[in-house]
Amino acid sequence: MGLLGKLISGKRVVPPVPSGHVTIVARIETYERPKARTEVSGSSCFIEYADADGEVTKRQITLRRLDGPPGNPQIIGAHCHVRDAYRSFRIDRIHLMVDGATGEVLDPIEHCIALQRAGVLKAEDKALARIMRIMTFVARCDGQFHALEQDTLDDILGRYFRFFGGDDAAYECARREAMRLAPDSDDVIKSINWIKRAPMAKELASFVLKSSIAMIDADGRHHDEEVYWAIELGNELKKIAAG
């Protein structure tokens, strides 16, 4: 995993700013040390937030964790893409939460409760969550998300549910939430390590290997840098699939 980690280190998917919105951050902000990730890591959104002094900031964020008792999440720990740094946000101070990809307005409390309860895809399928973090990273880490890549992502989701099981409601939920994913290199490495330890490691690794090839080929463009780390990703997955 060392070479793959080096090749993709620091890379992340940057979620879009929804149409009609702009980013604004405070001139001075306190440094925060990142905390350990939870099952919500990778979910992204755009927020308008008021701090303790009432100063309003607007930024696209990718969640890393939720803190608070079950059913009552209170603090979002996230990567702020404007500051390129870890920040914490009290959920009750979020004035507006928007899906950057679709412009859908989300209820901050309800959205975070659902994430806290069922994880990043709100589908309670940890294997699928890991696979979709990897697939979204493969598709979008170059800063673009081609329509053909979306079609391929839909096909991958469909094949997953046919091979590993799941109902239509879970499929639709996973498809919707996958569009909000903005994973980084750490999400990818942690996902591969999780698959390596999973009960169906060989089957899952084989599925991810075939799916990642399809995703890389989807838009018909192969950047040199993408090819280098994609080869190493394939090598890691082949090792797991071979047992």
C-alpha positions as CSV (number, residue, x, y, z in Angstrom):
1,M,0.0,0.0,0.0
2,G,3.0,2.3,0.4
3,L,3.5,3.1,-3.3
4,L,-0.2,3.7,-3.9
5,G,-0.4,5.9,-0.8
6,K,2.5,8.0,-2.1
7,L,1.0,8.3,-5.6
8,I,-2.3,9.6,-4.4
9,S,-1.2,11.3,-1.2
10,G,-3.0,14.7,-0.7
11,K,-5.4,14.2,-3.6
12,R,-9.0,14.8,-2.9
13,V,-12.3,15.3,-4.7
14,V,-13.4,19.0,-4.4
15,P,-17.2,19.3,-4.3
16,P,-18.8,22.0,-6.5
17,V,-20.2,25.2,-5.2
18,P,-23.9,25.1,-6.0
19,S,-25.2,27.5,-8.7
20,G,-26.1,31.0,-7.3
21,H,-23.8,30.7,-4.2
22,V,-20.3,32.0,-3.4
23,T,-17.8,31.1,-0.8
24,I,-16.9,33.4,2.1
25,V,-14.6,32.6,5.0
26,A,-13.5,34.5,8.1
27,R,-10.3,36.5,7.8
28,I,-8.9,34.9,10.9
29,E,-9.6,31.3,11.9
30,T,-8.2,29.0,14.6
31,Y,-6.1,26.0,13.5
32,E,-7.7,22.7,14.3
33,R,-6.0,19.3,14.5
34,P,-8.0,16.7,12.4
35,K,-9.8,14.1,14.4
36,A,-10.3,10.4,13.6
37,R,-12.9,9.7,10.8
38,T,-16.2,8.0,11.3
39,E,-18.6,6.3,8.9
40,V,-19.8,9.7,7.5
41,S,-16.4,10.5,6.0
42,G,-16.7,11.6,2.4
43,S,-20.1,13.2,2.4
44,S,-20.0,16.8,1.1
45,C,-22.2,19.8,1.1
46,F,-22.2,23.6,0.9
47,I,-23.1,25.5,4.1
48,E,-23.8,29.0,5.4
49,Y,-22.6,29.1,9.0
50,A,-22.7,31.6,11.8
51,D,-19.9,31.4,14.4
52,A,-20.2,32.4,18.1
53,D,-19.7,36.1,17.2
54,G,-22.5,36.0,14.5
55,E,-20.0,36.2,11.6
56,V,-21.4,34.3,8.6
57,T,-19.2,32.2,6.4
58,K,-20.1,30.2,3.3
59,R,-18.0,27.2,2.2
60,Q,-18.1,23.8,0.6
61,I,-17.1,21.1,3.1
62,T,-16.5,17.4,3.2
63,L,-17.5,15.7,6.4
64,R,-15.0,13.6,8.3
65,R,-17.0,12.9,11.4
66,L,-20.1,13.6,13.4
67,D,-20.0,14.1,17.2
68,G,-22.9,13.8,19.6
69,P,-25.2,11.1,21.1
70,P,-27.1,8.7,18.8
71,G,-29.9,10.5,17.1
72,N,-28.6,13.9,18.3
73,P,-25.5,14.8,16.3
74,Q,-24.2,18.2,17.4
75,I,-20.8,18.8,15.8
76,I,-19.6,18.3,12.3
77,G,-15.8,17.8,11.8
78,A,-15.0,18.5,8.2
79,H,-12.4,19.5,5.6
80,C,-13.1,23.1,4.5
81,H,-12.1,23.3,0.8
82,V,-11.9,27.1,0.9
83,R,-9.3,27.0,3.7
84,D,-7.9,23.6,2.8
85,A,-8.0,22.7,6.4
86,Y,-10.0,20.9,9.1
87,R,-12.8,22.8,10.8
88,S,-15.6,22.1,13.3
89,F,-19.1,23.3,12.9
90,R,-22.0,23.3,15.4
91,I,-25.0,21.9,13.5
92,D,-27.4,24.3,15.2
93,R,-25.5,27.2,13.8
94,I,-25.8,26.1,10.2
95,H,-28.3,28.5,8.5
96,L,-28.3,26.7,5.1
97,M,-27.1,23.4,3.8
98,V,-27.1,22.7,0.1
99,D,-26.1,19.7,-2.1
100,G,-23.4,21.2,-4.3
101,A,-24.1,18.8,-7.1
102,T,-27.9,19.3,-7.4
103,G,-28.6,22.5,-5.5
104,E,-31.1,20.6,-3.3
105,V,-31.6,22.3,0.1
106,L,-31.0,19.9,2.9
107,D,-32.2,20.0,6.5
108,P,-29.0,20.0,8.5
109,I,-30.3,18.1,11.5
110,E,-32.3,15.5,9.5
111,H,-29.4,15.0,7.1
112,C,-26.8,14.5,9.8
113,I,-29.1,12.2,11.8
114,A,-29.5,10.0,8.8
115,L,-25.7,10.0,8.2
116,Q,-25.0,9.2,11.8
117,R,-27.5,6.4,11.8
118,A,-26.6,4.6,8.5
119,G,-23.3,6.0,7.3
120,V,-22.2,8.0,4.3
121,L,-24.6,6.4,1.9
122,K,-27.5,6.2,4.4
123,A,-27.8,2.6,3.3
124,E,-26.3,0.7,6.2
125,D,-24.0,-1.3,3.8
126,K,-20.4,-0.7,4.8
127,A,-18.9,-2.6,1.9
128,L,-20.8,-0.5,-0.6
129,A,-19.8,2.7,1.2
130,R,-16.1,1.7,0.8
131,I,-16.6,0.7,-2.8
132,M,-18.3,4.0,-3.7
133,R,-15.6,6.1,-2.0
134,I,-13.0,4.4,-4.2
135,M,-15.1,4.7,-7.4
136,T,-16.0,8.4,-6.8
137,F,-12.3,9.1,-6.2
138,V,-11.3,7.4,-9.4
139,A,-14.0,9.3,-11.3
140,R,-13.6,12.8,-9.9
141,C,-10.1,13.3,-8.4
142,D,-9.1,14.9,-11.7
143,G,-11.6,17.7,-11.0
144,Q,-14.2,16.6,-13.5
145,F,-17.2,14.3,-13.6
146,H,-18.1,13.3,-17.1
147,A,-21.7,12.2,-17.9
148,L,-20.3,8.9,-19.1
149,E,-18.7,8.5,-15.7
150,Q,-22.1,9.0,-14.0
151,D,-23.6,6.3,-16.3
152,T,-20.7,4.0,-15.4
153,L,-21.3,4.7,-11.7
154,D,-25.0,3.9,-12.0
155,D,-24.0,0.6,-13.8
156,I,-21.5,-0.3,-11.0
157,L,-24.2,0.3,-8.4
158,G,-26.7,-1.9,-10.3
159,R,-24.1,-4.7,-10.6
160,Y,-23.3,-4.5,-6.9
161,F,-26.9,-4.9,-5.9
162,R,-27.3,-7.8,-8.3
163,F,-24.2,-9.6,-7.1
164,F,-24.2,-8.8,-3.3
165,G,-27.9,-8.1,-2.7
166,G,-30.1,-5.2,-1.7
167,D,-33.5,-3.7,-2.5
168,D,-34.6,-0.9,-4.7
169,A,-34.9,1.6,-1.8
170,A,-31.3,1.0,-0.8
171,Y,-30.2,1.3,-4.4
172,E,-31.9,4.7,-4.9
173,C,-30.6,6.0,-1.6
174,A,-27.1,4.9,-2.5
175,R,-27.3,6.4,-5.9
176,R,-28.5,9.8,-4.6
177,E,-25.9,10.0,-1.8
178,A,-23.0,8.8,-4.0
179,M,-23.3,12.1,-5.9
180,R,-22.5,13.9,-2.7
181,L,-19.3,12.0,-2.1
182,A,-16.0,13.9,-2.1
183,P,-13.4,11.4,-0.8
184,D,-9.7,12.0,-0.4
185,S,-6.7,9.7,-0.6
186,D,-7.0,8.7,3.1
187,D,-10.6,7.6,2.4
188,V,-9.4,5.4,-0.4
189,I,-6.6,3.8,1.5
190,K,-8.8,3.1,4.5
191,S,-11.5,1.6,2.2
192,I,-9.0,-0.7,0.6
193,N,-7.7,-1.8,4.0
194,W,-11.3,-2.4,5.1
195,I,-12.0,-4.6,2.0
196,K,-8.8,-6.5,2.7
197,R,-10.2,-7.6,6.1
198,A,-13.8,-8.1,5.0
199,P,-15.4,-11.6,5.1
200,M,-15.8,-11.6,1.2
201,A,-12.5,-9.8,0.6
202,K,-11.7,-11.7,-2.6
203,E,-15.1,-11.1,-4.2
204,L,-15.2,-7.5,-3.2
205,A,-11.6,-6.8,-4.4
206,S,-12.4,-8.5,-7.8
207,F,-15.6,-6.4,-8.1
208,V,-13.7,-3.1,-7.3
209,L,-10.9,-4.1,-9.7
210,K,-13.3,-4.6,-12.7
211,S,-15.3,-1.5,-11.7
212,S,-12.3,0.8,-11.4
213,I,-11.1,-0.3,-14.9
214,A,-14.6,0.5,-16.3
215,M,-14.6,3.9,-14.5
216,I,-11.1,4.9,-15.7
217,D,-12.1,4.0,-19.3
218,A,-15.5,5.7,-19.1
219,D,-14.6,9.2,-20.4
220,G,-12.0,7.8,-23.0
221,R,-9.2,10.0,-21.6
222,H,-6.2,8.6,-19.7
223,H,-3.9,11.2,-18.1
224,D,-0.4,9.9,-17.4
225,E,-0.6,10.6,-13.6
226,E,-4.0,8.9,-13.5
227,V,-2.5,5.8,-15.2
228,Y,0.4,5.5,-12.8
229,W,-1.7,5.4,-9.6
230,A,-4.5,3.4,-11.3
231,I,-2.0,0.6,-12.1
232,E,-0.9,0.5,-8.5
233,L,-4.5,0.5,-7.3
234,G,-5.1,-2.5,-9.6
235,N,-2.0,-4.2,-8.2
236,E,-3.3,-3.8,-4.6
237,L,-6.7,-5.2,-5.6
238,K,-5.2,-8.1,-7.4
239,K,-3.3,-9.1,-4.3
240,I,-6.5,-9.1,-2.3
241,A,-8.5,-11.0,-4.9
242,A,-5.7,-13.6,-5.2
243,G,-5.9,-14.2,-1.5
